[in-house]
């Protein structure tokens, strides 16, 4: 009669990237918490690669905003000529209306693009970055995309300093490099192409 061998060590779960056709978001991360939270002493690069794409750099994000701004300028310039053509006493009212209209136009543009185009505006597509939900990396469909667009655009109607503080926030925000509009919508900007 043979005695059964004692069971060996249990096999730990594998958190490697899934095979072709899968998504890194389909697998549980090898740590607990947000996709960019790392255990103390852990490997942030290895952990991030298994859960989320790398964060988009500040300069790439700025270039994407400039591209999007240029698209809005195409519409804004003719409207500005209309405001400038108004008579002196109506020029101020027309200018305020045009500036408010441009901000609302940018809000609608960004909200639609983020919610319907997978988290990318035209500028983000060109720069190969996208907006992702901080919790799971999914595109900001629904209210998250609109909240992000609203916090970016609409406060500028009241206060011009808002834009500067909002966009500079990502320079000192750690570890996610979020602007205030990212924090409001619980999003981050990530690269669309993995780098090795």
Backbone bond lengths (Angstrom), bond angles and torsions (degrees), N, CA, C in turn:
res aa  C-N    CA-C-N  psi(-1)  N-CA   C-N-CA  omega(-1)  CA-C   N-CA-C  phi
1 X - - - 1.447 - - 1.530 108.83 -
2 X 1.300 115.69 134.84 1.462 119.97 -178.93 1.514 109.11 -101.23
3 X 1.296 114.12 146.18 1.464 118.16 176.84 1.523 108.68 -93.30
4 X 1.341 115.99 139.56 1.465 117.75 179.77 1.525 110.12 -67.42
5 X 1.330 114.14 146.35 1.464 118.45 178.17 1.517 109.19 -74.63
6 X 1.325 116.15 145.56 1.468 117.78 179.15 1.530 109.51 -66.24
7 X 1.328 114.90 148.29 1.468 116.52 179.79 1.522 110.44 -63.78
8 X 1.328 115.03 145.24 1.468 120.59 179.23 1.518 110.85 -81.45
9 X 1.287 113.67 -173.35 1.461 120.27 177.51 1.532 109.17 -63.33
10 X 1.325 117.79 138.66 1.466 117.76 176.50 1.527 110.11 -65.89
11 X 1.299 115.43 144.98 1.460 120.91 -179.86 1.523 108.78 -76.76
12 X 1.351 116.84 124.27 1.472 118.03 179.40 1.526 110.03 -69.43
13 X 1.338 116.53 152.00 1.463 118.55 179.04 1.521 110.63 -65.55
14 X 1.317 115.48 149.21 1.459 121.07 -179.73 1.527 109.24 -96.30
15 X 1.323 115.24 132.90 1.455 120.16 178.61 1.523 110.60 -117.10
16 X 1.306 116.76 28.30 1.456 120.48 178.84 1.517 109.89 -72.33
17 X 1.341 115.13 164.20 1.458 119.86 178.30 1.521 109.07 -59.87
18 X 1.339 117.36 141.39 1.449 119.96 179.84 1.525 111.44 -67.41
19 X 1.309 115.57 162.52 1.463 120.96 178.23 1.519 109.44 -65.59
20 X 1.309 115.78 169.65 1.468 121.17 -178.37 1.520 110.44 -52.02
21 X 1.298 116.06 140.13 1.453 121.35 179.08 1.517 112.20 97.81
22 X 1.324 117.74 -15.37 1.459 121.06 179.28 1.515 110.70 -94.29
23 X 1.293 116.07 -179.77 1.447 121.79 179.61 1.518 108.72 -127.74
24 X 1.328 118.37 143.00 1.458 119.12 178.00 1.521 111.46 -64.11
25 X 1.328 117.24 -18.67 1.453 120.00 179.73 1.526 112.03 -79.95
26 X 1.355 117.37 -12.50 1.459 120.78 178.70 1.516 111.99 -78.97
27 X 1.322 117.94 -15.67 1.452 122.50 -176.39 1.518 110.12 -102.63
28 X 1.347 117.27 147.30 1.461 118.61 175.71 1.520 109.93 -70.99
29 X 1.321 117.70 144.34 1.455 119.65 179.00 1.530 110.34 -70.77
30 X 1.337 117.74 158.30 1.451 121.00 -177.99 1.518 113.19 -81.58
31 X 1.311 118.05 21.80 1.453 123.45 -179.71 1.512 106.33 -155.82
32 X 1.291 116.93 177.38 1.463 120.42 -177.34 1.519 109.82 -112.94
33 X 1.303 116.88 151.15 1.455 121.24 179.31 1.509 110.97 110.91
34 X 1.304 116.28 -158.31 1.454 122.36 -178.93 1.521 109.65 -69.91
35 X 1.327 118.21 158.67 1.461 120.64 -178.22 1.522 114.31 -57.70
36 X 1.334 118.88 -24.96 1.449 120.62 -179.65 1.523 112.31 -106.31
37 X 1.354 118.71 9.57 1.459 121.60 174.69 1.522 108.10 -85.57
38 X 1.303 116.87 133.98 1.456 120.75 -177.58 1.516 109.11 -118.04
39 X 1.327 117.80 143.10 1.449 119.19 175.55 1.528 110.14 -65.11
40 X 1.321 116.13 152.34 1.453 120.70 180.00 1.520 109.23 -57.15
41 X 1.311 115.72 128.45 1.453 120.43 180.00 1.519 112.99 78.12
42 X 1.323 118.11 2.24 1.458 120.97 -178.51 1.512 111.79 -78.14
43 X 1.277 114.87 178.76 1.459 121.64 -179.46 1.515 108.29 -99.76
44 X 1.343 119.18 100.37 1.457 119.76 -176.86 1.513 113.36 -62.38
45 X 1.331 118.04 -34.86 1.457 119.93 -178.43 1.521 109.86 -67.62
46 X 1.322 117.24 -48.66 1.459 120.65 -179.76 1.510 112.25 -63.93
47 X 1.345 116.84 -39.73 1.459 120.17 -179.70 1.518 111.07 -66.25
48 X 1.326 116.59 -43.14 1.463 119.56 -178.16 1.516 111.26 -66.29
49 X 1.328 117.96 -37.65 1.453 119.96 -177.95 1.508 111.73 -66.47
50 X 1.333 118.33 -27.25 1.453 119.06 -179.54 1.517 111.68 -83.81
51 X 1.339 118.22 -16.35 1.455 119.67 -175.41 1.524 113.52 -114.45
52 X 1.304 118.25 -47.97 1.458 121.66 -174.27 1.521 109.38 -138.84
53 X 1.329 116.92 155.46 1.461 119.11 173.71 1.528 109.61 -67.03
54 X 1.327 118.03 163.14 1.462 119.91 179.12 1.525 111.17 -65.39
55 X 1.320 114.27 153.41 1.462 120.20 178.38 1.522 110.18 -64.05
56 X 1.328 115.93 146.72 1.455 121.04 175.59 1.519 109.66 -75.36
57 X 1.309 117.54 136.84 1.457 121.80 -178.59 1.518 112.56 -68.54
58 X 1.314 115.59 156.77 1.465 121.86 -176.86 1.526 110.95 -62.64
59 X 1.333 118.10 -42.57 1.470 120.89 -178.03 1.523 111.42 -69.28
60 X 1.314 117.22 -36.12 1.469 120.45 176.67 1.521 109.62 -65.18
61 X 1.328 116.15 -40.90 1.469 120.21 178.14 1.525 110.96 -63.57
62 X 1.332 116.64 -40.67 1.462 120.70 178.93 1.526 110.55 -63.03
63 X 1.327 117.30 -44.24 1.470 120.14 178.85 1.528 110.99 -62.78
64 X 1.340 117.28 -37.99 1.468 120.11 177.11 1.524 110.63 -62.75
65 X 1.337 117.65 -41.08 1.474 121.23 177.79 1.523 110.77 -64.59
66 X 1.309 117.20 -38.96 1.469 120.20 179.39 1.527 109.96 -63.76
67 X 1.319 117.33 -43.10 1.468 120.93 178.17 1.523 110.36 -60.88
68 X 1.334 116.67 -46.02 1.464 119.75 178.38 1.526 111.14 -63.72
69 X 1.330 116.55 -38.81 1.459 120.20 177.98 1.520 112.48 -63.00
70 X 1.330 116.16 -38.04 1.475 119.96 177.98 1.526 111.45 -64.38
71 X 1.334 116.35 -35.87 1.473 119.07 176.46 1.524 111.28 -63.73
72 X 1.324 115.86 -40.35 1.468 119.66 179.19 1.530 110.08 -69.76
73 X 1.326 117.89 -34.50 1.470 121.54 179.02 1.526 110.72 -60.61
74 X 1.327 116.29 -33.64 1.469 119.40 178.50 1.524 110.64 -56.53
75 X 1.318 116.63 -36.49 1.474 121.09 177.50 1.525 110.32 -83.53
76 X 1.338 116.87 -35.26 1.461 120.82 -173.38 1.524 113.55 -70.36
77 X 1.315 117.96 -35.14 1.465 120.34 -175.93 1.533 111.84 -61.28
78 X 1.336 119.39 -49.24 1.466 117.56 177.55 1.535 112.87 -61.12
79 X 1.334 116.82 -36.93 1.470 119.46 177.90 1.522 111.06 -65.41
80 X 1.312 117.34 -36.88 1.469 121.15 178.59 1.523 111.25 -65.41
81 X 1.343 117.40 -36.57 1.463 120.40 176.63 1.527 110.97 -64.55
82 X 1.317 115.39 -37.32 1.471 119.33 177.17 1.516 109.96 -63.47
83 X 1.342 117.44 -44.32 1.470 120.78 179.14 1.523 111.02 -64.50
84 X 1.326 117.28 -39.37 1.465 120.94 -179.39 1.530 111.74 -68.44
85 X 1.321 116.67 -27.00 1.466 120.29 -179.24 1.524 112.48 -78.22
86 X 1.334 116.60 -12.23 1.473 119.37 -179.88 1.522 109.86 -66.83
87 X 1.325 115.40 156.91 1.459 119.98 178.36 1.530 109.46 -66.88
88 X 1.322 116.71 161.02 1.466 122.80 -174.05 1.526 113.61 -50.00
89 X 1.322 117.53 -48.06 1.469 119.15 -175.58 1.530 112.35 -73.63
90 X 1.313 118.36 -18.13 1.466 121.19 178.91 1.531 112.27 -102.13
91 X 1.319 116.66 -7.54 1.467 120.50 -175.69 1.529 111.70 -63.30
92 X 1.326 118.73 -42.97 1.461 121.78 -178.61 1.518 110.40 -62.95
93 X 1.311 117.51 -45.57 1.466 121.16 178.97 1.521 110.45 -62.64
94 X 1.311 117.01 -43.20 1.466 120.60 179.67 1.527 110.69 -65.05
95 X 1.327 117.71 -40.28 1.469 120.89 179.23 1.518 111.38 -64.02
96 X 1.319 117.44 -43.53 1.470 121.10 178.42 1.523 109.91 -63.38
97 X 1.321 116.60 -41.62 1.469 120.30 179.38 1.532 110.88 -63.72
98 X 1.331 117.13 -41.88 1.465 120.95 179.54 1.527 110.20 -65.43
99 X 1.333 118.16 -45.66 1.465 121.07 -179.94 1.526 111.03 -62.31
100 X 1.321 117.12 -42.82 1.467 120.44 177.56 1.520 110.37 -64.47
101 X 1.329 116.44 -41.72 1.465 119.98 178.59 1.523 112.45 -62.27
102 X 1.338 117.14 -37.88 1.464 121.01 178.82 1.525 110.45 -65.82
103 X 1.325 117.39 -42.29 1.468 120.69 178.58 1.529 111.14 -64.16
104 X 1.327 116.24 -41.34 1.466 119.68 177.75 1.529 110.11 -66.46
105 X 1.331 116.65 -39.86 1.464 120.63 177.07 1.531 110.81 -60.01
106 X 1.347 117.11 -44.06 1.466 120.11 178.68 1.525 110.31 -63.51
107 X 1.327 117.79 -40.70 1.465 122.15 177.28 1.530 110.91 -58.60
108 X 1.321 116.88 -47.91 1.467 120.70 -179.11 1.529 110.42 -66.51
109 X 1.326 116.87 -43.15 1.469 120.96 178.13 1.524 110.84 -57.33
110 X 1.321 116.28 -52.85 1.467 119.72 -177.14 1.526 111.52 -66.32
111 X 1.326 117.68 -43.16 1.466 120.11 179.68 1.519 112.27 -60.21
112 X 1.337 116.71 -45.35 1.469 119.98 178.95 1.520 111.81 -65.31
113 X 1.329 116.87 -45.08 1.462 119.85 -178.29 1.526 111.74 -63.83
114 X 1.332 117.42 -43.60 1.459 119.66 -178.16 1.520 111.78 -65.83
115 X 1.324 116.75 -40.03 1.465 119.19 -175.59 1.520 113.26 -83.92
116 X 1.339 118.38 -27.01 1.462 120.30 -176.06 1.535 114.16 -107.21
117 X 1.331 117.88 -15.95 1.465 120.08 -175.78 1.531 112.06 -115.66
118 X 1.311 117.32 32.06 1.461 120.54 174.71 1.513 115.19 68.30
119 X 1.335 117.40 30.77 1.457 119.97 177.57 1.513 114.77 83.31
120 X 1.330 117.10 17.57 1.463 120.18 -178.22 1.513 111.80 -127.38
121 X 1.320 115.73 132.47 1.455 121.14 166.19 1.525 106.57 -88.61
122 X 1.310 117.59 178.41 1.465 120.14 178.30 1.532 110.12 -60.61
123 X 1.330 116.40 -43.77 1.465 120.11 179.37 1.522 112.43 -61.91
124 X 1.313 116.83 -40.32 1.467 120.51 178.98 1.528 111.00 -68.04
125 X 1.328 117.00 -35.67 1.471 119.52 176.62 1.517 110.53 -63.44
126 X 1.327 116.58 -44.89 1.464 120.89 179.91 1.527 110.73 -61.85
127 X 1.332 117.47 -40.59 1.462 121.65 -176.69 1.535 112.77 -88.85
128 X 1.331 117.05 2.00 1.464 122.95 176.54 1.528 112.75 59.62
129 X 1.343 115.11 47.19 1.458 121.71 172.51 1.513 107.50 -131.34
130 X 1.312 116.88 165.43 1.452 121.00 176.37 1.518 109.19 -151.13
131 X 1.308 115.87 164.79 1.459 122.05 175.64 1.518 107.14 -91.61
132 X 1.327 116.03 134.36 1.457 121.32 -179.39 1.521 109.13 -131.56
133 X 1.323 115.92 148.83 1.456 120.34 175.12 1.525 108.11 -68.94
134 X 1.313 116.53 135.14 1.453 121.61 -177.67 1.523 111.48 -62.36
135 X 1.301 117.64 -34.45 1.466 121.27 -174.80 1.523 113.30 -69.35
136 X 1.345 117.31 -38.89 1.466 117.82 -172.89 1.529 115.22 -143.68
137 X 1.314 118.66 0.84 1.454 120.79 177.34 1.513 115.64 84.13
138 X 1.316 117.67 0.91 1.463 120.27 -178.99 1.530 110.12 -74.80
139 X 1.347 117.71 159.17 1.469 120.28 176.40 1.533 110.25 -64.81
140 X 1.335 117.28 152.18 1.459 120.49 -177.76 1.528 113.10 -80.58
141 X 1.321 116.85 67.84 1.460 120.21 179.07 1.526 109.56 -73.36
142 X 1.313 115.54 157.44 1.459 119.71 177.17 1.516 112.52 73.25
143 X 1.323 115.23 -142.16 1.465 120.52 -171.74 1.522 113.52 -66.14
144 X 1.321 119.51 -29.71 1.471 120.61 -177.29 1.530 111.53 -59.99
145 X 1.318 117.88 -42.69 1.466 120.96 178.78 1.518 111.84 -65.39
146 X 1.329 116.26 -39.42 1.463 120.22 179.99 1.524 111.26 -72.58
147 X 1.336 117.92 -36.43 1.473 120.28 176.96 1.528 109.37 -63.28
148 X 1.317 116.04 -45.27 1.467 120.17 179.65 1.529 110.59 -59.95
149 X 1.325 116.95 -45.91 1.468 120.99 179.59 1.527 111.34 -64.31
150 X 1.333 116.85 -39.99 1.465 120.74 -179.14 1.521 111.63 -66.42
151 X 1.322 117.35 -44.52 1.470 120.14 -178.74 1.526 110.30 -68.41
152 X 1.318 118.16 -28.63 1.460 120.56 176.97 1.531 111.20 -73.91
153 X 1.321 117.80 -47.16 1.462 121.56 -168.37 1.520 115.35 -94.50
154 X 1.312 116.94 -51.69 1.460 120.28 -164.96 1.533 115.56 -68.16
155 X 1.343 121.72 -35.51 1.469 118.26 178.05 1.524 113.63 -61.13
156 X 1.308 118.40 -20.31 1.459 121.61 179.47 1.518 111.91 -65.78
157 X 1.320 117.14 -20.38 1.463 120.27 177.11 1.521 109.74 -62.46
158 X 1.334 116.60 -36.04 1.460 121.69 -176.79 1.523 111.74 -93.12
159 X 1.335 117.03 -42.00 1.460 120.29 -171.93 1.522 110.80 -135.82
160 X 1.320 116.95 121.11 1.461 120.26 -177.60 1.527 112.02 -75.71
161 X 1.327 119.37 -21.04 1.463 122.05 179.67 1.530 110.59 -71.25
162 X 1.321 116.45 -23.51 1.465 121.38 -177.41 1.524 111.99 -54.36
163 X 1.334 117.24 -47.22 1.468 120.83 -177.53 1.523 111.26 -57.17
164 X 1.303 116.76 -44.57 1.455 120.66 -177.80 1.529 111.28 -64.03
165 X 1.328 117.03 -49.62 1.470 120.93 179.20 1.524 110.25 -62.61
166 X 1.324 116.56 -43.14 1.462 121.86 -178.25 1.523 111.81 -58.72
167 X 1.321 117.88 -52.39 1.461 119.68 -174.84 1.527 112.97 -77.32
168 X 1.325 118.18 -27.20 1.463 119.61 177.84 1.524 112.51 -76.63
169 X 1.326 117.28 -16.52 1.466 121.19 -177.31 1.530 111.55 -55.49
170 X 1.323 117.99 -34.73 1.470 120.64 -177.73 1.520 112.77 -67.82
171 X 1.327 117.99 -17.27 1.466 120.71 -178.95 1.527 110.33 -67.41
172 X 1.337 117.61 -39.14 1.462 119.78 -177.67 1.523 113.02 -107.92
173 X 1.305 119.24 -6.10 1.462 120.66 -179.93 1.526 109.82 -73.00
174 X 1.308 116.33 129.26 1.460 121.71 177.30 1.517 109.11 -132.45
175 X 1.301 119.80 144.92 1.453 127.51 5.70 1.521 113.07 -95.89
176 X 1.340 119.10 -1.43 1.462 120.66 -169.58 1.522 115.10 -93.50
177 X 1.322 119.64 -8.15 1.468 123.83 -176.74 1.530 110.99 53.38
178 X 1.319 116.59 48.02 1.460 121.41 -178.53 1.520 110.81 -90.78
179 X 1.336 116.10 138.65 1.460 121.38 166.42 1.530 106.62 -80.74
180 X 1.321 116.85 172.57 1.463 119.07 -179.55 1.522 111.97 -63.65
181 X 1.345 117.82 -33.94 1.459 119.25 177.96 1.525 111.35 -68.62
182 X 1.339 118.51 -28.27 1.467 121.61 173.39 1.525 110.33 -68.98
183 X 1.318 116.71 -43.40 1.463 120.29 -179.76 1.527 110.82 -61.89
184 X 1.337 116.97 -41.36 1.467 120.40 -179.35 1.523 111.78 -63.37
185 X 1.325 116.76 -38.14 1.462 120.69 -177.71 1.531 113.04 -95.03
186 X 1.353 116.85 -1.88 1.475 121.98 -177.76 1.529 111.32 58.89
187 X 1.352 115.30 48.47 1.463 121.53 -179.34 1.524 110.56 -122.96
188 X 1.313 115.50 165.68 1.464 123.37 171.41 1.522 107.19 -135.17
189 X 1.313 116.67 162.47 1.463 120.97 175.21 1.517 106.91 -104.99
190 X 1.336 115.65 125.40 1.463 121.18 -177.05 1.519 110.02 -125.00
191 X 1.319 116.05 162.26 1.453 121.47 176.77 1.525 109.13 -77.43
192 X 1.314 116.62 146.90 1.461 119.68 178.70 1.516 111.57 -88.65
193 X 1.317 117.31 -17.46 1.451 122.12 -179.79 1.512 108.36 -117.22
194 X 1.324 116.63 128.37 1.461 120.32 178.89 1.525 109.92 -71.73
195 X 1.328 114.93 140.54 1.456 119.89 174.30 1.519 108.21 -110.55
196 X 1.303 116.11 145.20 1.473 120.25 -177.59 1.509 109.12 -102.23
